[in-house]
Amino acid sequence: MAHLSGTKRWWRTTFVVLVASFLLVFSLHASPPSSNVLGDSSKQTSTRASSKVESLKELFRDYTDNLSRLSAAYDLIGDADETELINLFEQAIKIKYSKEDRAWKSELISLISTQLAPMNLDLTISLYESQPFDDARYMLYGVMHAWASEDFNGAVEFARKQDTQLHVIALRAIVDASLSARETTLMELGKEFGDVAYVEHVLASRQLKVDLADPDKSWASLINDRSIHREENFDRLKLVANALIDKYGAAEADDLLNSITSPALNFKLRKSLLSKMALVEPETAFSFALDTPNDRFGSMLATVIDTWATSDPQSALARVSGLEPSFVRNRLQHKIVSIWVQHDPESFVVSVDSIPSELRDTARLSLVKYLSNDSIEDAVSVVVEITDPATQEEAALSLVDVWVDSNPEEAFAWILTSPETERYRKRLLNSFLEKLTERDADKAFELALSQPIGAQTEVGLEVIVIDKLSLSETERALQLLNRVRLGTTQSVAFKSVATGLIFEDRIEEAIELGKSLPEEHQVSYYKDFASLMSFTVPVGQVLEILPEIPVAKAQSDIAERMLMFGSVRNDKDSLSDEDVETLMEYVEPAKQQRIEMFLQR
């Protein structure tokens, strides 16, 4: 077989691919902090790194960080002749690698064999066939690439004889080296070796180069082929259209879109072109979007604004504010404000007074959401400037959502004492305590107990914590019940926990829990219990537990609900005549006649 002459240019191209591969593979191996390529380069690179290494031993001795070592390996291997490469290959095979450097063996074998194969393919194949499978697999790409560059059919036949685990590697090397081969041939090979997606990707890249070399010719060819006018060809059409916009300017967009017959494809391409046009000609792009027929919700205008508001929010806002009042205008104005705050908050703060008055509260809401992560104090000052009650409440809720993590005590105090929060304090307290319960239930409970009953609500704030826990951490809620304050607060808290127990099918525990309440609260407890039981507990189970309920009024309510709503239960749980008779025994005498009449309908 003829020896293949390598070139520096080919090696550099291949090296780029191998570097990317190396960094991916090497990142999967545990490395000590000293070999972290993202660390301080002055500490990583050896003082001897400026001198060119002559062997792999020197490579590992003189370079400690991966990226510098890889660069030195490239210089060493890239400048080596055939004899030197053979020597380096022997070193790579025989050298003793530390645990941290173990991944380097496969990478060096890959680099060396990729450089050697174009020089002496026969020898490289011989080396490949003499190596253990786990080492040989890293040589295959270089061997196949060099072979396919000279003898496509021979490379394919050799690839077919390799272990099926290696077919994908061989395929990719052959395809990469054979870009002039027929598409059908490469696709058939992709099917045979099990990686059609890679072949399609390479062919698409090849086609893109052809398209972009002469976009006018490519576009004419594309639009005349009606089979192209499908959504799966969108990316190709988009890239050629973008090239034409670059060449002729935004005025070309109308002609491009008029040549697309598919409405769905036309819509997608229009949005794509508008995004591109907005980068350099936002006014033109906006006018073009405004002329889009049947765009009732302003989706094309929103596409332009997404870009324009990032580069020049003031101009974008002025242009949108000039539109007729409408839902679309309001939505776009809010979008601009939100983008402005996210991308340039300093400019936004300076310009907030120049924003249309109807937008200022919304603008400040966006600013609160941004500032909350950096300065709670600044965020609070913006909240109090918001005049619309609903918007101010939304801003306060957003602020508290962040503040609860950094300093819950301060947030709690602000909620309770700030004059601005008085109108929505109850809702704000609920939101705050629920969020804090998710993070630290004990802290939430302590803060709740610190406030007297009736100061803000009719019951103690601890019921918010109990209610939040009852459906997610029922056991934790049960543990906290003995710390709940007596009276209505205790009754409400017990009902919340009972709900959690019933949903966990712990009916008996829920019944027993109610018995520990004072008698004056048991009726209310078991009446709520009855409401839940009517729809969530099977008939048979209800009949078993009815005798255990200590309150006759609650027993009657449960029986009545079961009888009244039995008709809406599924067939498997419908009431039998015997069930009806048993339930009627628990119904209060005064209600029995009404129930009987209902059942006879």
Order of alpha helices (4+ residues) and beta strands (2+ residues): alpha-alpha-alpha-alpha-alpha-alpha-alpha-alpha-alpha-alpha-alpha-alpha-alpha-alpha-alpha-alpha-alpha-alpha-alpha-alpha-alpha-alpha-alpha-alpha-alpha-alpha-alpha-alpha-alpha-alpha-alpha-alpha-alpha-alpha-alpha-alpha-alpha
